[in-house]
Amino acid sequence: MYEGAPTPISALFASVPKLGLFLILIKLFYILFYDLIFFWQNEVLLCSLLSVLVGTFSALRQTKIKRFLAFSSVTHVGFLLIAFSTGTLEGISSLLFYMLIYIIMTLNAWSIVLFLEYRKKGSRLRYITDLQNLSKTHPLIAFTLAMNLFSMAGVPPLAGFFAKMYVFFSGLEASLNLIVITGIVISVISAFYYLRFIKLMYFDGINQGYMFVSSKSDTCLVYLLGLTFFVIVFLFINPNFLILFTESLGVFLFSSIC
């Protein structure tokens, strides 16, 4: 679906449905089946483990940008399932915080893909290797994408690091030590394919077949890139606002459930 659909549709389905799905799952499992948590918790943990493993090792093999982003989102869903499986208020809060950061990172990544899609001579942006000249033709876009990729990998002090840390802490508080350790190891492995993008943009030789051309940018797209980049890079200055917001939302959901 990601590969064949138009880029704006792919970006929409990469972010918004996941938020709605997890809100439905919270209402369903935390209201109807909360007393059976010791039964469904193991199933959710298994789904989480399969998501991070399948998403990570499948992304390592991808050569197309949209397919890579699709499998990367599978890995992120696995981290969300870790928070969901805790059955605690802290787990819900960390899930909402991770989801918010994930949506911001996803919007940033897909905005860059949309920005570059029709700026390549000869054909549309399709393969990862097509980004080989990006640091030379669009240095600001390359820097924005690099920071977003570092954030997705969980490199401190970027927003993705705080999101994963919050999820892992909630898992440790729920005594899910093994799955948390597995998640940390997978995060280290997944850093490889994010760093591959940066290597292509900054350190590989010039591929003369794919030269990005300058053109007038869409104003809304530029503002979206700027806003998401600001949150990703500078969240560490004062993350308390988003943390308190997600905790308050988690308390609201948890109290309405109970």
Secondary structure, DSSP 8 states (H G I E B T S, - for coil): -TTTS-HHHHHHHHHHHHHHHHHHHHHIIIIISGGGHHHHHHHHHHHHHHHHHHHHHHHTT--BHHHHHHHHHHHHHHHHHHHHHT-SHHHHHHHHHHHHHHHHHHHHHHHHHHHHHT-BSSS---BGGGGGGHHHH-HHHHHHHHHHHHHHHT-TTSHHHHHHHHHHHHHHHTT-HHHHHHHHHHHHHHHHHHHHHHHHHHTS---TT--B------HHHHHHHHHHHHHHHHGGG-THHHHHHHHHHHHHHHHHH-
